Structures are given as C-alpha cells and as structure tokens.
Amino acid sequence: MMHTVARFLAEPALLRKVVDTGEAMNALRPGMFSGLRQRGDGFACDICQDGSWSHHEQAIREFVTEFAALLRTAVDSGIAVAIDIAIEQGDREAATAFVGLGFDPSLLSAIASLGLRLEITSY
C-alpha cells in the first residue's frame, strides 16, 4: 500500500526549530508530531496510507493547504521539507498496479510555492 509522508530534516543547530514546527503542527492537528526520529535529524509525519493515488493526491493537497504557513516558515528557517510518496513492492505487483502517477499542475504549484521537495521512493 502506498504511503505518503512529510519529512522534516535539519542540521543539529536547527533541531529546536524542527521540534517547534512539529509542536505547532500538533496544535493544528494532534498526533502529527511524536518526537524526532531515531537518527535525531528530524521527523516524518503521515499524510496518507491508501492504495488509491487519487486519495494520496487529495491528502497531499489538504496537508499543504492546512500547514502552508508552518511549512513556509520551516523552509525559510533552513529545514528541508519533502513530500515523499513511498511505493512498496506489493503496489507494483498487485493486479491494480500503477503504470504511472499523474500530478495536477495546481498540486505541483502548491508544493513548489512553499519550497517543498517532491520525492517518490520505490521499495
């Protein structure tokens, strides 16, 4: 099943800002931030877990809209923020497997306008 996350990474000097960003996200939507990841270089939060690309696209759109101000502030402060769409081996092998993912220009524009990276990871 595809899994989309937002990943916030930073150098050690900026980790306090990463934590502040996560806590501010929790104030808007509880449960988004549960602490720094084991590597201690940032955190990731779930955006969508679903087998339908249209659900992921909608969830990404809602995420960047809801958290736009916090995302822009994070990027402006030097935090690297990426939307990462993970495609598992089972996604590629299923009878309903994707041939490709299409990105609506308005979604790409929203992501780019905030300075976010868009990544697709295949496992």
Long-range contacts (C-beta under 8 A, 24 or more apart in sequence): 1-49, 1-50, 1-51, 1-88, 1-90, 1-91, 2-48, 2-49, 2-50, 2-51, 2-53, 2-56, 2-85, 2-86, 2-87, 2-88, 2-91, 3-46, 3-48, 3-49, 3-85, 3-86, 3-88, 4-46, 4-47, 4-48, 4-49, 4-56, 4-59, 4-60, 4-83, 4-84, 4-85, 4-86, 5-44, 5-45, 5-46, 5-47, 5-83, 5-84, 5-86, 6-44, 6-45, 6-47, 6-63, 6-67, 6-71, 6-81, 6-82, 6-83, 6-84, 7-42, 7-43, 7-44, 7-80, 7-81, 7-82, 7-84, 8-42, 8-43, 8-44, 8-45, 8-74, 8-79, 8-80, 8-81, 9-41, 9-42, 9-79, 9-80, 9-82, 10-41, 10-42, 10-78, 10-79, 10-80, 11-78, 12-40, 12-41, 14-77, 14-78, 14-79, 15-40, 15-41, 15-42, 17-74, 17-77, 17-78, 17-79, 18-42, 18-43, 18-74, 18-79, 21-70, 21-73, 21-74, 21-79, 24-70, 25-67, 25-70, 28-66, 28-67, 28-70, 29-66, 42-79, 42-80, 44-84, 47-83, 51-91, 51-94, 51-96, 53-98, 53-101, 53-102, 56-85, 57-103, 57-104, 57-107, 60-107, 60-111, 61-107, 61-110, 64-110, 64-111, 64-114, 64-116, 65-110, 68-114, 71-114, 71-115, 71-116, 72-114, 72-115, 75-114, 75-115, 75-116, 76-115, 80-117, 81-114, 81-115, 81-116, 81-117, 82-116, 82-117, 82-118, 82-119, 83-111, 83-116, 83-117, 83-118, 83-119, 84-119, 84-120, 84-121, 85-118, 85-119, 85-120, 85-121, 86-121, 86-122, 86-123, 87-120, 87-121, 87-122, 87-123, 88-123, 89-123, 92-122
